[in-house]
């Protein structure tokens, strides 16, 4: 049911009041009218009543209309006040409208009263709704403004010409300004001059509507002239017709993150420097050890060749074992240095894995049998992978030797099987196994399972570190599963190659006869050891301590050597590389050369290889030296590291 309207009628003539009251009741909404005709009655009604509208005559005894208007507006500022009079002129009525009267109706036209009242009430309702909406908007704006002032990031509104329209307290604090100091400032002037060009292309795309927003890390300028690293996100507020209204910039202070990034970068650089220092130390230390070790290797080989079967055979065997342990340690250090230096480049070819495993099984079966183990080959169809045959074989040899070392009973199985587009090459043993907490550590340098006493008969702890580095180099994945006391399974995983014919074989070579080698080394002990060892294999050896002596020997012979073996360091101001190049120039012919060095620094390796000469690191065994000689004689351009 519709609530009735309460209307206060200020009228001294009772008959006029009845006419007014009757006219009001003609409408659709019920009306309750109350008449007052004096100042006191009016004040009492205004103080104690609730009124939806007030109607007033112009002429009242003892009460002017001006006082009446003042009383009503003082207590009911929003309630419609309609002037109902029979004698007021139109000009006077208009003047009262200006002073706060809602409308006026002449008494001889009371038929209009209902419509006028309804319209005035609608206007009041509309005004109240508008006021409520405006109040809500002001409250919302205040709430959002308070939020923007309290957020941890700076926020600004900019005009399309980049002038600053508004900025929150956080942004002003970040930049060291009061807002009035930067109001209407070109926002670009708040950016470090070196960074003002950043994001220009993205800004143009933002303005034309190709993107909604973009972020850019740049340096903003503080009021004191210092730069502040910030992440600025820019977006656009648009009109309904898509025209740009203003830009919204969200500015995040990233100085702490930048500081952390800088610290991390410095720590990483320091780690790289420490790693490089370690590599240089290992290279320098191994160089000093390689010089005497080179002499030992050659003289032990010479003694074994001359005294085999004699009363000193056992002593020579023990000496050879000791020297082998030393050279093994240095070789492991060398391998790690070469791999860390990045000079080992895989030479990819299609490799028949089944043939490789068959050869390895045949070779290591005797070793397994010698310690009471059984080595079994488990491979079916021929499977091929695209990889470096030499590097893959090195991985498998290291894994096989580890299996033999740590397996005391039972056996070892090597094989391969297809797994989708991959080939899994697996070496399974029944050895001591590995605790799960050590499965990652076993690939670190010098870590050995169950060798706290550092028994060198159990190896040096470099094999699996080398395996991991080589695997990364050829793109292989290494997996290990193990149970303590039960054994281990090492898997080398590579992509299968496309089916194709794979040929395997060994390259033959001829030794010694008819070949002249020039050996240049300023260490007489090393020089003599190499000379005597090579002569045992039928080579004619010219041995010289420096370039002058080498040229003298060659001039006497009247021809260049078939191959040069030179120490890298030949005394002050001259290297083996330079001497070898000088001999090639002197005889106008490319003579292959092997450069012997104890220096394993990456830059040294790369420097020698860049000349086209081969490089061997001391102590180089006789077999390694012979293999290098044979390879270079057969293929002078072969790269040997």
Secondary structure, DSSP 8 states (H G I E B T S, - for coil): ----EEEEEE-S-HHHHHHHHHHHTTSSS-EEEEEE-SHHHHHHHHHH---SEEEE-S-BTTB-HHHHHHHHHHH-TTSEEEEEESS--HHHHHHHHHTT--EEEEGGGGGGHHHHHHHHHHHHHHHHHHHHHHHHHHHHHHHHHHHHHHSSSEEEEE-TT-BEEEE-HHHHHHHT--HHHHTT-BGGGGB-GGGTTTTHHHHHHHHTTS-SEEEEEEEEE-TTS-EEEEEEEEEEEE-TTS-EEEEEEEEEE-HHHHHHHHHHHHHHHHHHHHHHHHHHHHHHHHHHHHHHHHHHHHHHHHHHHHHTTSTTHHHHHHHHHHHHHHHHHHHHHHHHHHHHHT------EEEEHHHHHHHHHHHHHHHHHHTT-EEEEE--S--EEEE-HHHHHHHHHHHHHHHHHH--SSEEEEEEEEETTEEEEEEEE-SS---GGGTTGGGSTT--TT-TT--GGG--S-HHHHHHHHHHHHT-EEEEEEETTTEEEEEEEEEB--S------------STT-EEEEE-S-HHHHHHHHHHHHTTT-EEEEESSHHHHHHHHHHHTS--SEEEEESB-STT-BHHHHHHHHHHHHTS--EEEEEES---HHHHHHHHHTT-EEEESS--HHHHHHHHHHHHH-TT----
